[in-house]
Amino acid sequence: MSPPICYDVWLNITQTIMALIMLTMKDADRYTVIKQAISGQFTVRDAAKILNLSGRQIKRLKKQVRKDGAKGVVHGSRGNP
């Protein structure tokens, strides 16, 4: 008989599984352009034109992607009922 799984191990496994991010093609494209804007390949204005967003939204997305990675381009309520 094997010992019961430690709660901490179970919690870490659950958090790892929950951390998977589902990106739509639109999200993946958005992430790619934002990453290029962060690296300096695009200006905020260029990225805004490509994604059909305002410069303010590009700045907001850049901040979120720097903080959260790809999760930064996904809507916060995705996955909630």
JONORZI-V481693 format. One record per residue. N is the residue number from 1. PHI is phi as a letter, one per 30 degrees, with the letter a starting at -180 (NA if undefined). Layout:
BEGIN
n = (N & N)
phi = (PHI & PHI)
END
This chain:
BEGIN
n = (1 & 2 & 3 & 4 & 5 & 6 & 7 & 8 & 9 & 10 & 11 & 12 & 13 & 14 & 15 & 16 & 17 & 18 & 19 & 20 & 21 & 22 & 23 & 24 & 25 & 26 & 27 & 28 & 29 & 30 & 31 & 32 & 33 & 34 & 35 & 36 & 37 & 38 & 39 & 40 & 41 & 42 & 43 & 44 & 45 & 46 & 47 & 48 & 49 & 50 & 51 & 52 & 53 & 54 & 55 & 56 & 57 & 58 & 59 & 60 & 61 & 62 & 63 & 64 & 65 & 66 & 67 & 68 & 69 & 70 & 71 & 72 & 73 & 74 & 75 & 76 & 77 & 78 & 79 & 80 & 81)
phi = (NA & d & d & d & d & d & e & d & d & d & d & d & d & d & d & d & d & d & d & d & c & c & c & d & d & d & d & d & d & d & d & d & d & d & d & d & d & d & d & j & d & b & d & e & d & d & d & d & d & d & c & h & b & d & e & d & d & d & d & d & d & e & d & d & d & d & d & c & i & d & d & d & c & d & e & d & c & d & j & c & d)
END
